[in-house]
């Protein structure tokens, strides 16, 4: 289960909004939290820092530019 915090909730909401706005894709905040949490873990591992320090590098700009979501997990909505 992905970590919950005000920081994580804000980043998850941003990712949900961006995917919907740019691609018409809908994911839950739980899925977004999990993906961002995985990204933080990868950054921490690659940089050999703790998760708290890695969060410094996972900015809104990084989320807006990075493919954090794996395509099989996406759900296309029909309106």
C-alpha positions as CSV (number, residue, x, y, z in Angstrom):
1,X,0.0,0.0,0.0
2,X,1.3,3.4,-0.9
3,X,2.2,5.9,1.8
4,X,-0.3,8.6,2.7
5,X,0.7,12.2,3.6
6,X,-0.3,15.7,2.6
7,X,2.6,15.8,0.2
8,X,1.7,12.5,-1.4
9,X,-2.0,13.4,-1.6
10,X,-1.1,16.6,-3.4
11,X,1.1,14.9,-5.9
12,X,-1.5,12.1,-6.5
13,X,-4.2,14.7,-7.1
14,X,-1.9,16.5,-9.6
15,X,-1.2,13.3,-11.5
16,X,-4.9,12.4,-11.7
17,X,-5.7,15.8,-13.0
18,X,-2.9,15.8,-15.6
19,X,-3.8,12.4,-17.0
20,X,-7.4,13.4,-17.3
21,X,-6.7,16.8,-18.9
22,X,-4.0,15.7,-21.3
23,X,-5.2,12.2,-22.3
24,X,-8.7,11.7,-21.0
25,X,-7.4,8.9,-18.8
26,X,-8.9,8.2,-15.4
27,X,-7.1,6.6,-12.5
28,X,-7.9,6.6,-8.8
29,X,-5.9,8.6,-6.3
30,X,-4.8,5.3,-4.8
31,X,-3.2,4.2,-8.1
32,X,-1.6,7.6,-8.5
33,X,-0.2,7.4,-4.9
34,X,1.2,4.0,-5.6
35,X,2.9,5.1,-8.8
36,X,4.4,8.2,-7.2
37,X,5.5,6.2,-4.2
38,X,7.2,3.7,-6.5
39,X,8.9,6.6,-8.3
40,X,10.1,8.1,-5.0
41,X,11.5,4.6,-4.1
42,X,13.4,4.4,-7.5
43,X,14.8,7.9,-7.0
44,X,16.0,7.0,-3.5
45,X,17.6,3.8,-4.7
46,X,19.3,5.4,-7.7
47,X,20.6,8.3,-5.7
48,X,21.4,6.3,-2.6
49,X,19.4,8.6,-0.4
50,X,16.4,8.1,1.9
51,X,12.9,8.4,0.7
52,X,12.4,11.7,2.5
53,X,15.4,13.2,0.6
54,X,14.2,11.7,-2.7
55,X,10.9,13.5,-2.4
56,X,12.8,16.7,-3.0
57,X,13.4,15.5,-6.6
58,X,9.8,14.5,-7.3
59,X,8.4,17.9,-8.1
60,X,5.3,19.0,-9.9
61,X,7.4,19.5,-13.0
62,X,8.8,16.0,-12.8
63,X,5.3,14.6,-12.5
64,X,4.1,16.6,-15.4
65,X,6.9,15.4,-17.6
66,X,7.5,11.8,-16.5
67,X,5.6,8.7,-17.5
68,X,4.9,7.5,-14.0
69,X,1.9,5.3,-15.0
70,X,2.3,1.9,-16.6
71,X,-0.1,1.6,-19.6
72,X,-1.7,-1.6,-18.5
73,X,-3.0,0.1,-15.3
74,X,-4.8,2.9,-17.2
75,X,-8.5,2.9,-17.6
76,X,-10.0,4.7,-20.6
77,X,-13.3,6.4,-19.9
78,X,-16.1,6.8,-22.4
79,X,-18.4,9.7,-22.0
